[in-house]
Amino acid sequence: MPREIALHMRGGVITERDPQFCTIRTRIPAGMVNSQMLRGLADIAEKFSAPGLHLTTRQTIEIPGIDSRNLQAIAAELDRNGTPIGSERDEVVNVTACPGLPRCVFANIDSTNLAKAIDNRLFGREMPVKIRISISACPNACTSPMLNEIGIIGRISPIRTPGLCTGCGTCVEYCKEGAISIKKGVSVLDPALCVQCGTCIRSCPFALLKSSGEHYMISVGGRRGRHPRIGRELVVVRTPEAVVDVVEKVVQWVYRRAWSGRLLSEQLEDIRFGQLRDEIWNMLPASVLFEDV
């Protein structure tokens, strides 16, 4: 098969309305590039007479208006630039993530390095359905993880030490969920309302609220589009390494059991989501599983 044809079949090469031209989607996990890569993309776009660059919703950069006869040359340039051809079809596509630690004041986890670890292991893997993976460092969910085939949210739970609370009410003021109230001079948490964002822990002026430690809620089966659907909670784990292992297990499960032509959210029951959840729990050591304190 000629190299140009092989390249044209890759998911990151998108045929335009005029089939003579295509858009090249690059691989940029978590949307993180350095200034040299950005300059390189601009130079490549100019060299191949692209009309500009497009910043996508999945934190990649596309180069539109590329003559399909130049695919081999532009692919080589993109590889040298550290921004190779990406993925868009029924594959594991670009992993998205919010800024996370240390940049965001609300972040509970290092979301960008987690995205890169997942990308290194799974990006571009051929699948029967498109697999979008999104990571948010806190329950604010800026990257809409629950609307992706696989979503990860970083959380922490507050732990109260009996007898130490001064009842100042600062945590009550900061809690957006109305999950905390002052009763008999101490703060009381309603676990049913708490989303484990950790804001109350950071707000306590006396550092009397402690953290359960970071943990990662993993969901499966979300989707955007004309009929959006919230993903189902699969498991909550304590370490980024466990997250990568679980995500790989989900990808392997979907590869073996799902079929093309239907979104993953539409066939979770058919591929026995409950059995997947049981297998994940049995696969992981108890030390990495998180249960509410």
N, C-alpha and C positions, 0 to 999 in steps of 0.2 A: 504494500500500500504506500503510495507517495506520501512524503512527510507532510506536505501541505494538507492533504485530505485527512491524515491522522490527526493533525492539529485541529482542523476544523471540527472534528468530532468531539473534542474535549469540551467539558461543560463550561469552561471560562471563555469560550469563543461563541458569541451570540450573533447569529445571522440577522442583518438589518432588513428593512423593507426592500431595499435594493440589494439583492443577494450577492452582488459584486463586493459589497462591503460588510464588515462585521465590527462588533464592539468587543474589545478585549477586557474581561474582568480580571483584576489582579488578586493575588492571595496576600491579605494583610490581616493576620489574626489580631482581634481586639482593636483594629484600626490604628495600630501603633507603627509609625514610620519615623525615621530621623530626617533631618533637613537634607542630608545628602541623597536619600532615596527620593524625596519630593523633587529635588532638582533633577534627578535622573529621570523621573517620570515626565517632567515637563520637557526635558530635552528629547526623550523618546517620542513624545506626542508631536513635537515640532518636526523632528526628523522624518516622521512618517505622515506628515501633513494632516494630522488629526485636527478637528475644529476646536478641541479643548479637552478638558478632563471632567469626569462626572464623579462626584462623591455619592456613593450609594447608601441605602438605608442599612445595609449589612456591613458598614464600616470598611468597605473596600473602595478602590478607585478604578473607574473604567476609562478606557481610551476608545472613543467612538470613531467611526468613519475610517476604519483601516481597510485598505485594499486587501482582499483575501490572498492575493499573490504574495503578499509580504509577511505572511504569518510566521514562516520559519525564521526570518530575520528578526522580527519583533520579539518572538519568543526567546531567542538567544539574548537579546538586549535586556529583556525583563529579568531573565535568570541572573545575569551579571549584576543587575541593579538590586537584587535581593527582594524583588517584588514579582515573582513568577506568575504565569497564567493561573487563574483561580478556578473556581467551580461554581456551577449554577444549576445543573440538571439533577437527576436522581443520584445524588452523591451526598457525602458529608461536606457541606459548604462552609464558607468563611465563618469562624467562630466569633461572635460578638461579645463585648464586655464593656461595662462602665469603667471609669478611671480607677475606682477602688482605692485601697491603701497604697501609698501614703497620702494621696492627693485629696480625697473627699472626706469631709468632716463627718459624714454619715456612714462611711464604709466600715464593714466588719471584717472583710477578707481582702486578700490580694487577688483581685479578679483578673487583671491583665496577664499575670504570669500563669494563672490557672488556665486561661484561654490558650496561651501559647503551648502549655503542656498537652492539652487536649488536641490542639491542632497538630502538634508533632506526631502524635500517635494515630490520629484518625482522619485528618483532612484528605478529601478527595476520594475516600473509599467508595467504590461503586455500590449502590444500594437499589432496592426495588422502588423506594420512595425517597424524596428529598428529605434530608435530615438537617434541620437548622438547630444550632446549639447557641444558647444565649446565657450570659452570666451577669447577675446583678450583685453588687457587694452588700446590699441591704434590702429590706422589704419595700423600700421606695420603688424598686423594680423599674429603674429608668430604661433598661433595655428590653422590657416586656418579656422576661424569661418564661412566664406562664403561657405565653402565646406562641411558643416555639415547640418543635417536636421534643426537644430536650431542654429543660430550663434548670438553672442553678441559682439559688438565692442564699447569700451569706447572712447568718443570723447569730445573735447572742441573747441569752436569757438572763434576766436579773435575779440575783440571789440576795435575799435580805437576811441580815444577822439579827436575830431577836434581841431586843433590849437596847439597840444602839441608835435607832431612828429618832431624830429630834422633832419630827413632825413639821418641818419648815415649809413643806408643800411645794418645793421647787420642782420635784419630779412630777407632781400633779399638773403643774403649769406646762411642762414641756411635753407631756404625753399627748399625742394627737388622737389617740384611740379612746380616751376617757377610761383607760384600764386601771388607773390608780386613784385612790381616794384617801383622805385622812380620816381615820376613825380612832377615837380615844387617844389622840395625840401621836399616832404613828401612821405611816403610809401602808396601805393595803392594796395588793395587786389582784385584779380579777383575771386569772389565766385565760378565761374564755375570750377576753377582749384583747389580750396582749398579742402583738404580731412579732415579738422578739427582735425589735429593731435596735435595742440597746441605747436609745436616746436617754432614758431615765438614768442609766448607769453613768453616762458621761455628764449628765446635768447635776448630779448630786454634789453640792458644794463641800461636803465633808467626806466624800469618797467612801460612804458607808454602804453603797450598793456595789456588789461584786458581780463579776461576769461568770457565766457557766462555761465560758470558753467558746471560741468560734465554732460554728457548725454550718453544714451545707445541706439545704433542702433541695432534693432533686425531683423534678416533675417530668412527666412523659405525656405526649399526645396533645399538646396545645397547637393552636393554629391561628393565623391572621386571616386576611382575605374577606370575602363577602359574607362568610358565615363563621365568625371567630368563635373559638372555643378555648376554655381554660384547661390547661394540662392537669393531670392527676398526680397527686403526691405519690412518689415511689418509695423513697427512703430518705433518712436524714443521717449524715455521717459527720465525723469529727475532723477528718484530715483531707487536704487536697489530693493526696495520693489515692485515697479511697474514692474520691470523686472521679478521678480519671479511670480507675478500674471499673466503677459502676457504669460510667458512660460507655466504655468499651463493651461491657457486657450487654447493655441495651442495644448498641449498634449491632453486635453479633446476633442477638435475638431477632431484631427486626430483619436483618439480612436473611436469616434462615426461614422466617415464618411469614413475613408480609409479602404482598404481591403488588405489582404495578397497577396503576389506573385508579387507585383510591388513596386519599391522604391517610397518614398514619392514624390521625384522630378518629377516622371512620372505621378502623378495623382493630382497635385495641381489644375489644371483646373477642373477636374472631381469633386473634393470635394469643389469647389467654393472658391478659395483663396480670391477673391475680397470680398465675403460676410464675410469671416473671418476677413479681414482687417477692414471692416465697423463695425463689432461687437466689435472689440478691441477698436476702436476709440470711440464708444458709451459707452463702459464699463468704460473707464478711465476718471477721472475728468480732466478738462482742465489744472489744476495746475501741473499735472505730464507729460503732453504732451509737447514735445519740437518742436519748429519751429524756423528756422534760423532767427537770429537777422538781 
